[in-house]
Amino acid sequence: MQMNRRRFLSLLPTPLAALIVVACGGDDEPEPAQQPSGASGAPSTSATPSPTSGQAGAGSGSQAQLSPTPACGDDDDPTPAQTEGPYFTPNSPERVSLVEAGMGGTKLAVEGFVLSTSCQPVVRALVDFWQCDDAGAYDNSGFRLRGHQFTDAAGKYRLETIVPGLYPGRTRHIHVKVQAPNRPVLTTQLYFPTDAASNQRDGIYSAALELEDYKDASGGKAGTFSFVLSV
């Protein structure tokens, strides 16, 4: 299996990887963010989303914590787009945690970066998540397990949620919309590498969209995924 530059850098000692990563940096800074059509409210003035009450503990202090500088290269392709599906709801609340009191399921922390194809962090990119609960049911009358946030000054996001259940006819997945400021929206889905059998039966599944570094963490599970946008 061919190893791309992102995976190669992740395996190097930190000082050496940092020297290599510097070569793909630049001085361009993205424009201020704007909401995509269907997202609620004006962007907040802070570059880092503020956590809401009831955050999940999964991944806190775990090995899934990201280094300050993302590893990427000029061979990184844009993240593939996928179908939105029937259950997207606009105007979701801005929050980094989708976990609510009394919610069942295994806690899950997902974090990563939103990057351009030239290896630049996309500051204030909007990232909107929605998913089913651990029983495979979507909330189509409210905003349970739905929410959006904005990347920080390093292009980083962090989501606290639960591992979704199996929706009938599909493998386990999380829906995502990602938008760089003033650019088109990428709609896609994230998958779980531990669901090999159901992944292969799913006609929409893509191996390029599996969570990376998926593992046990304090209080649940943790994984990473970085989105690459055509900007």
N, C-alpha and C positions, 0 to 999 in steps of 0.2 A: 504493500500500500504506500502510495506516495505521501511524503510528509511535507505539508506546506510550511512556510516560514514562521507562521504564528506558533505552530506546534513545536517546531525546532527550537525557537527562542525560549519557549516555556521550559525546555529541558536543560538549558544551559545554566551554569552558576550565575547568580544575580549580577555580579560586577561585569562579567563578559556580556551577558544579555543586554545590560544597560548601554554598553558601548555600541553594540550593534543597532539597538533601537534608535539611538541618537541620529543615525544616518538617515532615517526616514522622516525626521521632524521638519517643522517649518514655522514661519512667523505669522501665517494667515490666521485670522481670528474670525469665526462665523458671526453673522449678523444677529441681533437680538431675536429671540424666538417669537413665533406667533402660533396660535392654536390652529390645528387643522379643522376643516369643516366637520362639524359633529362633536367637537370637544367643547367643554363648558368653561365659561369664565375667562378672564384675562390672565395671562401668565403672572405669577407672583414676582415680586421684585427681588427675591432672594434666588441665587443660582442653585442652591441646594434645597430640595424639597424637605419640608418639616414633617417628621413622623407624627402619626395620629396615635390616639390611645389604643391599647389592645394589640400592640405589635407582637409578632411572633419572635420566639427566642431562637429559632433554628438558624444555625450558621454563625451565631455570635461567638467571636473568638475562634472560629473553626479554621481548618486548613483551606477553606474556600476563599478566604480573604484575598483581595486583589492587591497587586503591587501598584504604586502610584502611577507608573508609566505603562500603558498597554503595549504588548508586543504585537506588531503587525508588520506587514511588508507590502511591496508593490505587486506581489502575486496574489493578494487577497481579493477575491471576487465579491461583488455586492451580494448581500444576503438574499436568497431566493424569495420571491413573493409567493403567497398561497391564498387560497380562497378565504373570504371573510366568514362564510357560513351564515346560517339563518338567525343567529342570536346576538349580534352586536347591538348594543344600546348606547346612543350618544349621550353626551353630558354627564359622564361618570364623575364622581368626586375626585379631587386631587388628594392623593394619599400614597404613602409607600407601603403600608400594611393593609392587606385585604382580610386579615384575620379578625374575627369578632368573637365576643364572649360566647361560650357555649358551642362554638363551631367544632364539629367533628373532623377527623382526618389527621394525617401526619403533617406537621409543620414543615414548610419548605422555604428556604432562602435562595433567591437567584440574584446574582449581580454580574455586572459586566460593563462594557463601554459601548457608546455609539460613536463610530468612526467613519471618516470619509475614505474613499479608495486611495487617497494619498497619505493615509496614516495620521490624519489630523483628528483630534477629538471634536465632536460636534457638541458645542456648548448649548445648553437650554433646548436640546432636542426633546420633543414630547414623546413619551412612551406610554401607551394605553394598553392595559391587560384586561382580559376577561376569560372566565373558565367555568366549568361545572364544579359542583361540590364533590365530596368523596363518594356519594351515591350515584354520580353521573347525571345530576339534574342541574339545569341552568335556572337562575332567577331572572325571569323575563318581566317581572312587574316592579322590581326595585334594583338596587345596586349591590346586592350581595356578591362577593367575589368579582367585583368590577372596580377599576380605578385607574387614574392616570397620574403621571409624575413628570418632572423635567430633569434632564441630566445636569450635573454640576459643572464646575469650571474645568474639570478634567474629562468631561464627557461621560461620567460614570452614573449608573443608576443602581438601585437596589430594591428588590421586591421581596416582601414577606407575605407568604400565602400558605396554602396547603397543597399537598399532592392531589391533583384532580382524580376523580374516579373514571371509570370506563363508560363513556357515552355509547349507547347502542350503535353498533356498526363502525365504531372508530377505535383507534388506539388512544392511549392517554396523551393529552395535549393541552397546551395553553395558547390562547389566541393573543396576538399582539399587533398593534399599529404603532409605527415609528415615523416621526416626521422631523426632518431638519428644518430650521427656521426658514419660512418662505419657500419651501420646496414641497414636491408631491409626497403623499403618504405612502409608506410601505406597509402592506398588510401581509402578515405571515403567521406561522404557528411554531411552537417549540415542542420537542418530543423528548422522551425519556429512554436512555440507552439500555435500561434494565428490562424493557418490554419488547425483547427481540421478536417473540412469536407474534404478538398482536401488531407490532410495527410492520412486519412483512405482509400481514393480511390487509393492511390499511392502504387503500388506493391513493391517498393523499400524502402519506408519510414521506419525508425526505431525510436521509441520513445526514445531510448538511445542516439540518436544523435540530440535531440532538443537543441536549445540554452537555457541557463538558465538565470534567472534574466532579461528576455526580457521585456523592458519597454520604455516608452517615455523618451527622453533625450534632452538636449539642442541642437536644430538644427535637431532633427530626432529621431532615435531609438538607443538603446544600448542593448547588451547582453553579456554573457560570455560563454565560453566553454573551458574545459581543456582536452587535449588529454593524454591518458595513453598508453604508448608503452611497449611492451614486451622486456624490456632491464633491 
